[in-house]
């Protein structure tokens, strides 16, 4: 399960980072941008490490306070869901291990 979760987080992070980069390029070029909602959902769907890196490296969405607190809420939501999945997995594996 650990490798599976790592793979999911890695893939989602790459996608989220790319979304932030595309949005930044669109902003610079004056083109239509991705919605903040889509960036936040990508972060909540295991992509927050990539979004966090994009904020630091690309300096995109790093100064908008309303986005930052919602981004942090998305991170918290993801961590809570991950903790619940891990606890359920541990609970279920404890019962499977019993004779």
LINPE-V735777 format. One record per residue. N is the residue number from 1. RES is the residue in three letters. NEAR is the number of other C-alpha atoms within 12 Angstrom. Layout:
n=N res=RES near=NEAR
n=N res=RES near=NEAR
This chain:
n=1 res=UNK near=13
n=2 res=UNK near=12
n=3 res=UNK near=9
n=4 res=UNK near=10
n=5 res=UNK near=19
n=6 res=UNK near=16
n=7 res=UNK near=15
n=8 res=UNK near=22
n=9 res=UNK near=28
n=10 res=UNK near=21
n=11 res=UNK near=22
n=12 res=UNK near=26
n=13 res=UNK near=30
n=14 res=UNK near=26
n=15 res=UNK near=28
n=16 res=UNK near=35
n=17 res=UNK near=35
n=18 res=UNK near=29
n=19 res=UNK near=36
n=20 res=UNK near=40
n=21 res=UNK near=29
n=22 res=UNK near=24
n=23 res=UNK near=29
n=24 res=UNK near=28
n=25 res=UNK near=19
n=26 res=UNK near=17
n=27 res=UNK near=17
n=28 res=UNK near=13
n=29 res=UNK near=11
n=30 res=UNK near=11
n=31 res=UNK near=12
n=32 res=UNK near=13
n=33 res=UNK near=20
n=34 res=UNK near=23
n=35 res=UNK near=19
n=36 res=UNK near=25
n=37 res=UNK near=18
n=38 res=UNK near=22
n=39 res=UNK near=40
n=40 res=UNK near=35
n=41 res=UNK near=28
n=42 res=UNK near=33
n=43 res=UNK near=42
n=44 res=UNK near=32
n=45 res=UNK near=33
n=46 res=UNK near=35
n=47 res=UNK near=38
n=48 res=UNK near=40
n=49 res=UNK near=33
n=50 res=UNK near=34
n=51 res=UNK near=44
n=52 res=UNK near=34
n=53 res=UNK near=25
n=54 res=UNK near=29
n=55 res=UNK near=29
n=56 res=UNK near=17
n=57 res=UNK near=16
n=58 res=UNK near=22
n=59 res=UNK near=19
n=60 res=UNK near=29
n=61 res=UNK near=32
n=62 res=UNK near=23
n=63 res=UNK near=14
n=64 res=UNK near=14
n=65 res=UNK near=11
n=66 res=UNK near=15
n=67 res=UNK near=23
n=68 res=UNK near=23
n=69 res=UNK near=16
n=70 res=UNK near=23
n=71 res=UNK near=34
n=72 res=UNK near=23
n=73 res=UNK near=19
n=74 res=UNK near=30
n=75 res=UNK near=28
n=76 res=UNK near=20
n=77 res=UNK near=22
n=78 res=UNK near=25
n=79 res=UNK near=22
n=80 res=UNK near=17
n=81 res=UNK near=17
n=82 res=UNK near=23
n=83 res=UNK near=15
n=84 res=UNK near=14
n=85 res=UNK near=17
n=86 res=UNK near=17
n=87 res=UNK near=14
n=88 res=UNK near=14
n=89 res=UNK near=16
n=90 res=UNK near=15
n=91 res=UNK near=14
n=92 res=UNK near=13
n=93 res=UNK near=13
n=94 res=UNK near=12
n=95 res=UNK near=11
n=96 res=UNK near=10
n=97 res=UNK near=9
n=98 res=UNK near=8
n=99 res=UNK near=5
